[in-house]
Every structure is written in structure tokens, then in C-alpha cells.
Amino acid sequence: MTTSDLSAPGADPSAIAAEAAAVLAERTGAARHEVALVLGSGWQVTADLVGETVAEVPVTDLPGFVAAAALGHVGVVRSVRVDVPGRDEEVRALVFASRTHLYEGRGVRPVVHAVRTAAAAGARTLVLTNGCGGLDPDTPPGTPVLISDHINLTATSPLEGATFVDLTDLYSSRLRALAHEAAQAHGGLGEGVYVQFRGPHYETPAEVTMAGRLGGDLVGMSTALEAIAARHAGLEVLGLSLVTNLAAGVSPTPLDPQEVVDAGRAAGPRIGALLADVVRRVLAER
């Protein structure tokens, strides 16, 4: 038995993820979950729309996990039964209603622990969602955007040692095509490059300008490190951002954390229905 403390000397992140997956299998009654979702700010309602929640496990009951810290996040993992057209067998999705952020100061391993646990639980597809700041004033708060690529400005990586992973097509073009098909009934989807900063402070107007000049369209404090860990674990990744506010210098008003929560709550039913359709379409393709 390995220690569940990811920061302990000699701790093995993969072994701790396997322990967490074993607890999930026991507590949920599912030997395997085919797809995993990490729900960021504004996306929590998705868990109710994807399917029937069969089991719910507090993250603090799982090895390696810590309590949710971000405003609007809920520290539970749900096992959801998804009704997939054309498939008779039971299909389960693993839904993380919170994430650990790098700005919490716990190190990188806890940030990507849910991703590694999902892979150990049998998932082949990972859907990463977040609330973010938008750089385009024509993309108002409440708009969902597919992540086509990212720029990692955290100055760190979830990979350790001489671990070289190709990040070409990290945000799967195949999954993005399926998302665009599903989105036709929901008004369509744009795409953009997500720029992850370390946080927890919001970006300055100058930093937002820099992100735009580097090719970014969206700014936030999550997702990129998780996507890298997912690629390393062999998962196919789909990323979706909800623009919850215009970024500093783009918006004429000061940024407010409550604005993120309010924008997510207002957009929740619409983007939740969209993501639920995307998940069913992805599972139908298996």
C-alpha cells in the first residue's frame, strides 16, 4: 500500500491514482467509466443533464484528493449512467464537480490527480471545462468556446523527469468535429486558444494584451496542465471554456469573482445541455 499523500517522499502518483480508482469502482459499483468530465466554473449543472447519477463520492474519501477550494466548486465525484443511442450495455461517465488549482500551493501533482485517476478508472476520453476571461469583446459572457490549443504560462509541467510527450492535436480534432456537430442544435460553437496563467490574481491588462499577441483568445487558471497529463496517460482530450467575463483591459469594469459564478449560473442550463449532447455523441462513436 502506498501513501495517499502525493507530496510525500517517494510517493508514486500513478499508484495513488490506481488506489483512488479502486475506491471509486467499489463505491460506484462500476468496474469502468468510459469518459470523464472535469466541471469548471459554470458547468456544474452538466452532471444532472448527462444522465442518471448512480453514486456520489466525496473527493476527500479518495486517496490523493483534497477538499474543493474554488468558489462555486463542489467536492464530489459522480458516477453517471449515460443513455447512449445504439448501445445496449450500461455506460458510465465519471464527473468531477471540482478541481485542484495550481494557485492553491499544493504543487502540480494534485492538480492533475483527477486526470490520472480517470485514466486508471478506465476512461479513454476526458472532457475538460472551465470558466475563463475572453479577449474578444464580440464574444460576450455566457458564450461557450471550444479549446483548439493552449499556451502554458505557468512555468511548470505535470510531467517529471525525461518524459517527452507530443502535444500535437492535444485538443482532439476528432472530438472537436463531434462537438461542432452536436452544437448545431445549440447555436454553434466557436474555437479559441486558451492561455493558462498561474493565478490566483487576475491578469493585468498588459498581460492580457501579451496573451493576445501570443495568439491567445481566452485566459484562465486551469486546464492546460490537466490536458498535458491526460495526453501522457493516453486520454483523448476535449476542452470547452465558458466566457464568464471579459478579461482585464477588455472589460471597462473591474473584475469580480462573483461575476464568474453569476455568469456560469445564468448560462448553466444552456451549456449543460450542449455538453450532455456532446458526451452522448462521443460515446456513441465508440
C-alpha positions as CSV (number, residue, x, y, z in Angstrom):
1,M,0.0,0.0,0.0
2,T,1.4,3.4,-1.0
3,T,0.8,6.6,1.0
4,S,-2.1,8.7,-0.3
5,D,0.0,11.9,0.2
6,L,1.1,12.9,-3.3
7,S,3.8,15.2,-1.9
8,A,5.3,12.6,0.4
9,P,8.9,11.5,-0.3
10,G,8.8,8.5,-2.6
11,A,5.1,8.9,-3.4
12,D,4.1,7.3,-6.7
13,P,1.3,9.4,-8.4
14,S,0.3,6.6,-10.7
15,A,-0.1,4.2,-7.8
16,I,-2.1,6.7,-5.8
17,A,-4.4,7.3,-8.8
18,A,-4.9,3.5,-9.1
19,E,-5.8,3.4,-5.4
20,A,-8.4,6.2,-5.9
21,A,-9.8,4.4,-9.0
22,A,-10.2,1.2,-7.0
23,V,-12.1,3.0,-4.3
24,L,-14.3,4.6,-7.0
25,A,-15.0,1.2,-8.5
26,E,-16.0,-0.2,-5.1
27,R,-18.2,2.8,-4.1
28,T,-19.9,3.3,-7.5
29,G,-20.3,-0.4,-8.5
30,A,-18.7,0.3,-11.9
31,A,-15.6,-1.5,-12.9
32,R,-15.0,1.0,-15.7
33,H,-16.0,4.6,-16.6
34,E,-15.6,5.3,-20.3
35,V,-15.5,9.0,-20.2
36,A,-14.5,11.5,-17.5
37,L,-15.6,15.2,-17.2
38,V,-13.9,17.9,-15.1
39,L,-16.5,20.6,-14.5
40,G,-15.2,24.1,-14.1
41,S,-17.0,27.3,-13.1
42,G,-20.4,27.4,-14.7
43,W,-20.5,23.8,-15.9
44,Q,-21.8,22.1,-12.7
45,V,-25.4,21.6,-14.0
46,T,-24.0,19.3,-16.7
47,A,-23.8,16.4,-14.2
48,D,-27.6,16.4,-13.9
49,L,-28.1,16.6,-17.7
50,V,-25.7,13.9,-18.9
51,G,-27.6,11.1,-17.3
52,E,-28.7,9.5,-14.0
53,T,-26.4,9.8,-11.1
54,V,-25.9,6.3,-9.7
55,A,-23.4,7.1,-7.0
56,E,-21.7,10.2,-5.5
57,V,-18.4,10.1,-3.6
58,P,-16.9,13.0,-1.6
59,V,-13.4,13.7,-3.1
60,T,-12.0,13.6,0.5
61,D,-12.9,9.9,0.7
62,L,-10.5,9.2,-2.2
63,P,-6.7,8.7,-1.9
64,G,-4.7,11.8,-3.0
65,F,-7.7,14.2,-3.2
66,V,-8.2,17.4,-1.2
67,A,-11.3,19.4,-0.5
68,A,-12.6,21.8,-3.1
69,A,-11.2,25.4,-2.6
70,A,-12.5,27.4,-5.5
71,L,-15.7,29.5,-5.4
72,G,-18.6,27.5,-6.9
73,H,-16.9,24.1,-7.0
74,V,-18.4,21.1,-5.2
75,G,-16.1,18.5,-3.8
76,V,-17.8,15.3,-5.1
77,V,-17.3,12.8,-7.8
78,R,-20.4,11.4,-9.5
79,S,-20.8,8.1,-11.4
80,V,-23.4,8.9,-14.1
81,R,-25.3,6.3,-16.2
82,V,-25.5,7.7,-19.7
83,D,-28.2,6.6,-22.2
84,V,-26.2,6.3,-25.4
85,P,-28.2,5.7,-28.7
86,G,-27.3,2.4,-30.3
87,R,-25.6,0.9,-27.2
88,D,-27.4,-1.6,-25.1
89,E,-24.8,-2.1,-22.4
90,E,-24.5,0.2,-19.4
91,V,-22.2,3.2,-20.0
92,R,-20.9,5.2,-17.1
93,A,-19.3,8.7,-17.0
94,L,-17.1,9.9,-14.2
95,V,-17.9,13.5,-13.3
96,F,-15.6,15.6,-11.1
97,A,-17.5,18.6,-9.8
98,S,-14.4,20.3,-8.7
99,R,-10.7,20.6,-9.5
100,T,-7.5,21.5,-7.6
101,H,-5.8,24.6,-9.0
102,L,-2.1,25.3,-9.1
103,Y,-2.6,28.6,-7.2
104,E,-3.7,26.6,-4.1
105,G,0.0,25.9,-3.5
106,R,-0.2,22.1,-3.2
107,G,2.1,21.5,-6.2
108,V,1.4,20.1,-9.7
109,R,0.6,16.5,-8.7
110,P,-2.7,17.3,-7.0
111,V,-3.7,19.5,-10.0
112,V,-3.6,16.5,-12.4
113,H,-4.6,13.8,-9.9
114,A,-8.2,13.6,-11.1
115,V,-7.0,13.1,-14.7
116,R,-4.7,10.3,-13.7
117,T,-7.5,8.7,-11.6
118,A,-9.9,8.9,-14.5
119,A,-7.3,7.1,-16.7
120,A,-6.9,4.4,-14.0
121,A,-10.7,4.1,-13.8
122,G,-10.8,3.1,-17.5
123,A,-11.7,6.3,-19.2
124,R,-10.5,6.8,-22.8
125,T,-11.9,10.3,-23.2
126,L,-11.5,13.3,-21.0
127,V,-13.7,16.5,-21.2
128,L,-12.1,19.5,-19.5
129,T,-14.2,22.6,-18.9
130,N,-13.6,25.9,-17.3
131,G,-14.8,29.4,-16.8
132,C,-12.5,32.0,-18.4
133,G,-11.8,35.6,-19.4
134,G,-12.4,36.4,-23.0
135,L,-10.2,38.7,-25.1
136,D,-12.8,39.3,-27.9
137,P,-15.4,42.0,-26.9
138,D,-17.6,40.4,-29.6
139,T,-17.7,37.1,-27.5
140,P,-19.8,38.1,-24.6
141,P,-20.0,36.4,-21.1
142,G,-22.1,33.3,-21.3
143,T,-20.6,32.1,-24.6
144,P,-19.1,28.6,-24.8
145,V,-15.9,28.2,-26.8
146,L,-14.1,25.0,-27.9
147,I,-10.4,25.0,-27.0
148,S,-8.3,24.4,-30.1
149,D,-4.9,24.7,-28.4
150,H,-3.3,26.2,-25.3
151,I,-0.4,28.3,-24.2
152,N,1.0,27.3,-20.8
153,L,2.3,30.3,-18.9
154,T,2.5,28.6,-15.5
155,A,6.3,27.9,-15.9
156,T,5.7,24.2,-14.9
157,S,4.6,20.9,-16.2
158,P,2.8,17.8,-14.7
159,L,5.5,15.6,-16.3
160,E,8.6,14.7,-14.3
161,G,12.0,13.6,-15.5
162,A,12.9,12.8,-19.1
163,T,9.2,12.3,-20.1
164,F,8.7,13.6,-23.6
165,V,5.1,13.8,-24.9
166,D,4.0,15.1,-28.3
167,L,1.2,17.7,-27.8
168,T,0.3,18.0,-31.5
169,D,-3.5,17.9,-31.7
170,L,-3.7,17.8,-27.9
171,Y,-7.3,19.0,-28.1
172,S,-8.5,16.3,-30.4
173,S,-9.7,17.5,-33.8
174,R,-11.9,14.4,-34.0
175,L,-13.7,15.3,-30.8
176,R,-13.9,18.9,-31.8
177,A,-15.7,17.8,-35.0
178,L,-18.2,15.8,-33.0
179,A,-18.7,18.8,-30.7
180,H,-19.4,21.0,-33.7
181,E,-22.0,18.5,-35.0
182,A,-23.7,18.4,-31.6
183,A,-23.6,22.2,-31.3
184,Q,-25.6,22.8,-34.4
185,A,-28.8,22.4,-32.4
186,H,-27.5,24.8,-29.8
187,G,-26.4,27.8,-31.9
188,G,-23.0,26.6,-32.9
189,L,-19.5,26.9,-31.3
190,G,-16.5,29.0,-31.9
191,E,-12.9,27.9,-31.2
192,G,-10.0,29.6,-29.5
193,V,-6.6,29.3,-27.9
194,Y,-6.6,29.1,-24.1
195,V,-3.8,30.7,-22.1
196,Q,-3.3,29.4,-18.6
197,F,-1.8,31.7,-16.0
198,R,-0.8,30.6,-12.6
199,G,-3.2,32.9,-10.6
200,P,-4.9,33.3,-8.2
201,H,-4.7,37.0,-9.1
202,Y,-6.4,38.0,-12.3
203,E,-4.2,39.0,-15.2
204,T,-3.2,42.7,-15.7
205,P,-4.3,44.5,-18.8
206,A,-0.7,44.3,-20.1
207,E,-0.7,40.5,-19.5
208,V,-4.0,40.2,-21.4
209,T,-2.5,42.2,-24.3
210,M,0.5,39.9,-24.2
211,A,-1.7,36.8,-24.3
212,G,-3.5,38.2,-27.3
213,R,-0.3,39.0,-29.2
214,L,0.9,35.4,-28.5
215,G,-2.2,34.1,-30.2
216,G,-4.5,33.6,-27.2
217,D,-8.2,34.1,-27.2
218,L,-9.1,33.0,-23.6
219,V,-7.3,33.4,-20.3
220,G,-7.7,31.4,-17.1
221,M,-6.1,29.5,-14.3
222,S,-6.7,25.8,-15.1
223,T,-6.9,23.1,-17.8
224,A,-3.6,23.2,-19.7
225,L,-1.7,21.2,-17.1
226,E,-4.5,18.7,-16.9
227,A,-4.6,18.3,-20.7
228,I,-0.8,17.6,-20.7
229,A,-1.2,14.9,-18.1
230,A,-4.2,13.5,-20.0
231,R,-2.1,13.1,-23.2
232,H,0.6,11.4,-21.2
233,A,-2.0,9.0,-19.7
234,G,-3.3,8.1,-23.2
235,L,-6.6,10.0,-23.0
236,E,-8.2,11.8,-25.9
237,V,-9.0,15.4,-24.8
238,L,-11.9,17.7,-25.5
239,G,-11.7,21.2,-24.0
240,L,-14.5,23.7,-23.5
241,S,-14.4,27.2,-22.0
242,L,-17.3,29.3,-20.9
243,V,-16.5,33.0,-21.2
244,T,-17.6,34.3,-17.8
245,N,-16.2,37.8,-18.1
246,L,-14.2,40.0,-20.5
247,A,-10.6,40.0,-19.5
248,A,-8.8,42.9,-17.8
249,G,-8.4,45.8,-20.1
250,V,-11.1,44.4,-22.5
251,S,-13.8,45.0,-19.9
252,P,-14.5,48.6,-18.9
253,T,-15.3,47.4,-15.3
254,P,-13.1,45.8,-12.6
255,L,-13.1,42.0,-12.4
256,D,-15.2,40.4,-9.7
257,P,-15.1,36.6,-8.7
258,Q,-18.8,36.7,-8.1
259,E,-19.3,37.7,-11.8
260,V,-17.8,34.4,-12.8
261,V,-20.2,32.5,-10.6
262,D,-23.2,34.5,-11.8
263,A,-22.4,34.2,-15.5
264,G,-22.0,30.5,-15.1
265,R,-25.3,30.1,-13.3
266,A,-27.1,32.1,-16.0
267,A,-25.6,30.0,-18.8
268,G,-25.7,26.7,-17.0
269,P,-28.8,25.1,-18.4
270,R,-27.9,26.0,-22.0
271,I,-24.2,25.0,-21.9
272,G,-25.1,21.9,-19.8
273,A,-27.5,20.7,-22.4
274,L,-24.9,21.3,-25.1
275,L,-22.2,19.4,-23.2
276,A,-24.5,16.5,-22.4
277,D,-25.3,16.1,-26.2
278,V,-21.5,16.2,-26.9
279,V,-20.8,13.5,-24.4
280,R,-23.6,11.2,-25.8
281,R,-22.3,11.8,-29.3
282,V,-18.7,10.9,-28.3
283,L,-19.9,7.7,-26.5
284,A,-22.0,6.7,-29.5
285,E,-18.9,6.8,-31.7
286,R,-17.1,4.1,-29.5
